[in-house]
């Protein structure tokens, strides 16, 4: 029973972060139509993944709480319509997650023997729940209920954070405060390129739903949920595809969203997420086929984060200059180009 409660608290924390980031993306798209400013949000959320920040569970948790309280202040109108407050709040939340997430997972696994596989499954379920709540809570209470829900979802971790602080293992206490051990400083070109593609797409997705599709936060949240379901399904099915095919199919799905509306467009994001996960798995295996897979994923995560940072800012700037509608052909060309370029990059790997 205790193990299940710990996994549930961990999953609730993941749902909180996903809900807060999704709700803020929608909120910001309503505060400003600027693609560049909207692209900055994803860049701010991604940047901490590239920094060697210390492993501090309690400060990280407190920063997450502070970020959510700031978002609540924005939702109530106390801070006006400034775009700086939501960006600052997401920066606090993202840094807090970076400080606390990895050491908290290690302590739950090491001190209470919760299997890592169970924690990963709980994290996936939490992220899906956060995306779904982004959709469901907005029609009821708009941003105020979304951010209030994110705060409530973070609270189950509070007793756990307090207990770990009071009685952690000596080995865990010794590492508390050290900089997070970085992944080997190498970049996977395919990971950078894929990060560019997905970062550019998701940075502008709230604006696309709001302006081009005349949709609501409910529609946006369902798109995120469908994408997450697809990514989860890829691991369950163990799907393998030729290296070019995922990117060509993702381009076709993006194009298809322009010709179908409503639930049809939402459902297209299920195979889109599945294809993105299949491409990720192939890239991770290709980092070092004879090496440790977990280390390969760490290299890929860092590479994708760097690409996502550049993609969100780059596509935001492009859309700022030529208009949001003009950015879609560029995104389609980028996915098609990746389908041609990535296999060549992998063949030239020494």
Secondary structure, DSSP 8 states (H G I E B T S, - for coil): -HHHHHHHHHHHHHHHHHHHHHHHHHHHHHH---HHHHHHHHHHHHHGGGS--B--HHHHHHHHHHHHHHHHHHHTTTTTT-HHHHHHHHHHHHHHHHHHHHHHHHHHHHHH---HHHHHHHHHHHHHHHHHHHHHHHHHHHHHHHHHHHHHHHHTHHHHHHHHHHH--HHHHHHTTSB-----S---HHHHHHHHHHHHHHHHHHHIIIIIS---HHHHHHHHHHHHHHHHHHHHHT----TTHHHHHHHHHHHHTTT--THHHHHHHHHHHHHHHHHHHHHHHHH-TTS-HHHHHHHHHHHHHHHHHHHHHHHHHHHHHH-HHHHHHHHHHHHHHHHHHHHHHHHT--
